[in-house]
Amino acid sequence: MFKTKLAVLGAAVTMAFSSVTLADVDPNLPEYKSVSGVSGNLTSIGSDTLNNLMTLWAEEFNKFYPNVNIQIQGAGSSTAPPALTEGTATLAPMSRGMRQSEIQEFEKKFGYAPTELPVAVDMVAVYVNKDNPIEGLTLQQVDAIFSATRRCGNDADITRWGEVGLSGAWENRDFALYSRNAVSGTYGFFKDSALCGGDFKSSINEQPGSSSVVQGVTESINGIGYSGIGYRTSGVRVVPLAAEAGAEYAEATAENAAAGTYPLARYLYVYINKHPNQELDPQTREFVKMLYSKPGQDVVFRDGFVPLPESIASKVRKDLGIE
C-alpha cells in the first residue's frame, strides 16, 4: 500500500534534509515540463493551513495549463476526507494525517485506501504580541497555559504572564488565548502534541482560520495563540519552545524542524484517490508531479514553509509511477 511505503519517510527526514541547505529549495529537484492533453477541472477541499499553498500551486499550475480550472475551499482539515470520499474533491489537503475512521469510510466505498502525499514541512508556532518580551516556553508551560487538564505534567495552572517569568507591567496580566476551531487539523495537532491529548480551557477564543488567530494576537497585548509558521506577520513574535524543562529553547526554523529540536514540526499532506491498478487522470497526475518539482517546492519556500528534499520527492514520484 502506498501509505505504508511512505511511513519510512518520517524516520528518514533528518538524514534527507541534512544533505541540502535547509533554507533553500533543493537544487536536485527536477524542473517541471508541461505535457499535451491536460485540461478539465481540479477541486481542492480541506485545510485552512494549506489554503495559501494550494492557491499558489494552482496559480503556478495554470502557467503551464491555463485550460485547467482549479477550485479551492479551505475550511479545515476535517472537511477533506468526506469530500474525497464523496468525490466532491480531487485534492484533499490536510495539516494532519487522516484518522483511521476517515480512512475506513473511504475504503468502505472504494475498496482501497486514499493515497497520502507529504507535500511540505510545517512548524506550528506559538505566537505572542510583537511587544511581548517572553524568552521562551516549555511544552509543559504551553500545556498549562492552554489546557484545563495539564496532561503534560505541569503542577499548576498558568493564567498570568508573571508565572512564566515576565515582570514589571507584565507580571499581573492575564492571558488572552487564541485557538483554531475543532474542524482544524492544526487544532488536533496542537491538542495531541502540545496538550498531550488534553482539553482546551473554556476561556479560549476559537477562530475559524489561522490568519484570524494571528490577527487576534496582533491586536491583544496579552495575546497568545498558535497556527502554522506560514502565517507569521510583523505584528507577532514566534516564541522559541523547549520540549521539556531544562532543555534549550529552539526557534521555529527549518534547521530545527529537520533536526527534531523544534518540538511542534509536522508534515503537511495532500490526499488523492488513486486506484492501485490504474493511472491517475492527466490533470491530477501533472498537478502532483508539479508539487514534487523545483517550481512546486519553490512555492512551499515562498509561502514560509519548509520544502521537501529531492530524496523524499523522488520516492513519492517513483511510488506513484510519475517519474
LINNOR-V844868 format. One record per residue. N is the residue number from 0. RES is the residue in three letters. PSI is psi in degrees with one decimal (none if undefined). Layout:
# LINNOR-V844868
n | res | psi
N | RES | PSI
N | RES | PSI
This chain:
# LINNOR-V844868
n | res | psi
0 | MET | 139.1
1 | PHE | -39.3
2 | LYS | -38.8
3 | THR | -41.4
4 | LYS | -37.0
5 | LEU | -13.8
6 | ALA | -27.1
7 | VAL | -15.8
8 | LEU | -37.3
9 | GLY | -42.2
10 | ALA | -27.4
11 | ALA | -2.7
12 | VAL | -40.3
13 | THR | -45.2
14 | MET | -40.1
15 | ALA | -43.6
16 | PHE | -28.2
17 | SER | -15.3
18 | SER | -2.8
19 | VAL | 164.5
20 | THR | 115.8
21 | LEU | -23.1
22 | ALA | -7.2
23 | ASP | 169.5
24 | VAL | 134.9
25 | ASP | 120.0
26 | PRO | -13.6
27 | ASN | -10.0
28 | LEU | 143.6
29 | PRO | 153.2
30 | GLU | 155.8
31 | TYR | 134.9
32 | LYS | 129.6
33 | SER | 156.5
34 | VAL | 166.0
35 | SER | 161.4
36 | GLY | 22.3
37 | VAL | 117.1
38 | SER | 177.1
39 | GLY | -151.5
40 | ASN | 147.5
41 | LEU | 138.2
42 | THR | 127.6
43 | SER | 124.0
44 | ILE | 125.0
45 | GLY | -129.6
46 | SER | 134.5
47 | ASP | -36.2
48 | THR | -37.4
49 | LEU | 4.6
50 | ASN | -46.9
51 | ASN | -43.9
52 | LEU | -47.2
53 | MET | -38.3
54 | THR | -44.9
55 | LEU | -38.8
56 | TRP | -39.7
57 | ALA | -42.5
58 | GLU | -41.3
59 | GLU | -42.7
60 | PHE | -38.1
61 | ASN | -19.1
62 | LYS | -35.3
63 | PHE | -35.5
64 | TYR | 79.7
65 | PRO | -14.9
66 | ASN | 1.0
67 | VAL | 123.1
68 | ASN | 123.3
69 | ILE | 119.8
70 | GLN | 136.2
71 | ILE | 128.0
72 | GLN | 132.4
73 | GLY | 64.8
74 | ALA | -20.7
75 | GLY | 155.0
76 | SER | -32.4
77 | SER | -14.9
78 | THR | -13.2
79 | ALA | -51.0
80 | PRO | -47.1
81 | PRO | -33.4
82 | ALA | -40.1
83 | LEU | -41.2
84 | THR | -41.4
85 | GLU | -9.6
86 | GLY | 10.0
87 | THR | -11.6
88 | ALA | 139.1
89 | THR | -23.9
90 | LEU | 130.4
91 | ALA | 85.3
92 | PRO | 137.9
93 | MET | 141.7
94 | SER | 11.3
95 | ARG | 165.1
96 | GLY | 152.6
97 | MET | 141.3
98 | ARG | 157.2
99 | GLN | -37.7
100 | SER | -35.1
101 | GLU | -39.4
102 | ILE | -41.0
103 | GLN | -37.2
104 | GLU | -42.1
105 | PHE | -46.2
106 | GLU | -34.9
107 | LYS | -34.7
108 | LYS | -40.6
109 | PHE | -19.4
110 | GLY | 5.7
111 | TYR | 165.4
112 | ALA | 155.1
113 | PRO | 155.8
114 | THR | 124.3
115 | GLU | 124.5
116 | LEU | 110.0
117 | PRO | 125.3
118 | VAL | -13.9
119 | ALA | 167.5
120 | VAL | 131.2
121 | ASP | 156.6
122 | MET | 123.3
123 | VAL | 121.1
124 | ALA | 144.8
125 | VAL | 119.4
126 | TYR | 141.2
127 | VAL | 166.7
128 | ASN | 147.0
129 | LYS | -22.8
130 | ASP | 0.8
131 | ASN | 126.6
132 | PRO | 11.1
133 | ILE | 132.8
134 | GLU | -39.1
135 | GLY | 171.1
136 | LEU | 149.5
137 | THR | 161.0
138 | LEU | -31.4
139 | GLN | -39.2
140 | GLN | -41.4
141 | VAL | -43.7
142 | ASP | -44.4
143 | ALA | -22.3
144 | ILE | -45.1
145 | PHE | -23.5
146 | SER | 146.1
147 | ALA | -13.5
148 | THR | -21.9
149 | ARG | 51.3
150 | ARG | -15.0
151 | CYS | -5.2
152 | GLY | 0.2
153 | ASN | 136.7
154 | ASP | -36.5
155 | ALA | 156.6
156 | ASP | 147.9
157 | ILE | 121.4
158 | THR | -13.6
159 | ARG | 152.5
160 | TRP | -28.3
161 | GLY | -23.6
162 | GLU | -8.1
163 | VAL | 25.0
164 | GLY | -3.8
165 | LEU | 147.5
166 | SER | -173.7
167 | GLY | -135.6
168 | ALA | -20.9
169 | TRP | -20.8
170 | GLU | -44.3
171 | ASN | 13.7
172 | ARG | 129.9
173 | ASP | 156.5
174 | PHE | 145.1
175 | ALA | 109.2
176 | LEU | 130.8
177 | TYR | 136.8
178 | SER | 156.7
179 | ARG | 167.9
180 | ASN | 172.0
181 | ALA | -18.0
182 | VAL | -12.3
183 | SER | 137.8
184 | GLY | -31.1
185 | THR | -39.9
186 | TYR | -48.8
187 | GLY | -41.6
188 | PHE | -45.5
189 | PHE | -41.5
190 | LYS | -44.6
191 | ASP | -43.9
192 | SER | -31.9
193 | ALA | -26.7
194 | LEU | 9.0
195 | CYS | 34.8
196 | GLY | 6.8
197 | GLY | -173.9
198 | ASP | 142.0
199 | PHE | 152.8
200 | LYS | 150.6
201 | SER | -17.8
202 | SER | 2.3
203 | ILE | 143.0
204 | ASN | 98.7
205 | GLU | 137.1
206 | GLN | 149.0
207 | PRO | -14.2
208 | GLY | 161.6
209 | SER | -40.5
210 | SER | -29.8
211 | SER | -36.3
212 | VAL | -50.3
213 | VAL | -39.1
214 | GLN | -40.1
215 | GLY | -43.7
216 | VAL | -38.1
217 | THR | -39.2
218 | GLU | -7.6
219 | SER | 118.2
220 | ILE | -28.9
221 | ASN | 6.2
222 | GLY | 147.4
223 | ILE | 132.6
224 | GLY | -177.1
225 | TYR | 146.4
226 | SER | -179.5
227 | GLY | 151.6
228 | ILE | -23.9
229 | GLY | -10.0
230 | TYR | 9.4
231 | ARG | 138.1
232 | THR | 176.1
233 | SER | -11.6
234 | GLY | -4.2
235 | VAL | 163.2
236 | ARG | 144.8
237 | VAL | 125.0
238 | VAL | 125.2
239 | PRO | 144.0
240 | LEU | 149.2
241 | ALA | 140.3
242 | ALA | -28.5
243 | GLU | 165.1
244 | ALA | 135.9
245 | GLY | -18.1
246 | ALA | 156.9
247 | GLU | 143.8
248 | TYR | 139.3
249 | ALA | 129.9
250 | GLU | 156.2
251 | ALA | 79.3
252 | THR | 161.9
253 | ALA | -41.2
254 | GLU | -44.8
255 | ASN | -31.9
256 | ALA | -45.3
257 | ALA | -36.8
258 | ALA | -13.3
259 | GLY | 9.0
260 | THR | -23.4
261 | TYR | 118.6
262 | PRO | -8.9
263 | LEU | 44.2
264 | ALA | 151.6
265 | ARG | 159.8
266 | TYR | 149.4
267 | LEU | 145.8
268 | TYR | 154.5
269 | VAL | 126.5
270 | TYR | 143.6
271 | ILE | 164.2
272 | ASN | 101.7
273 | LYS | 115.6
274 | HIS | 133.5
275 | PRO | -28.1
276 | ASN | 14.1
277 | GLN | 151.9
278 | GLU | 156.3
279 | LEU | 153.8
280 | ASP | 154.2
281 | PRO | -42.0
282 | GLN | -38.7
283 | THR | -42.5
284 | ARG | -48.0
285 | GLU | -33.0
286 | PHE | -46.8
287 | VAL | -41.7
288 | LYS | -38.1
289 | MET | -35.8
290 | LEU | -36.2
291 | TYR | 27.5
292 | SER | 176.0
293 | LYS | -47.9
294 | PRO | -33.5
295 | GLY | -43.8
296 | GLN | -19.9
297 | ASP | -35.4
298 | VAL | -42.6
299 | VAL | -47.7
300 | PHE | -44.8
301 | ARG | -27.0
302 | ASP | 4.9
303 | GLY | 7.0
304 | PHE | -179.8
305 | VAL | 117.8
306 | PRO | 155.5
307 | LEU | 145.8
308 | PRO | 160.8
309 | GLU | -31.0
310 | SER | -33.8
311 | ILE | -44.0
312 | ALA | -40.4
313 | SER | -33.4
314 | LYS | -44.4
315 | VAL | -46.5
316 | ARG | -39.0
317 | LYS | -45.3
318 | ASP | -28.0
319 | LEU | -12.7
320 | GLY | 35.1
321 | ILE | 26.6
322 | GLU | none
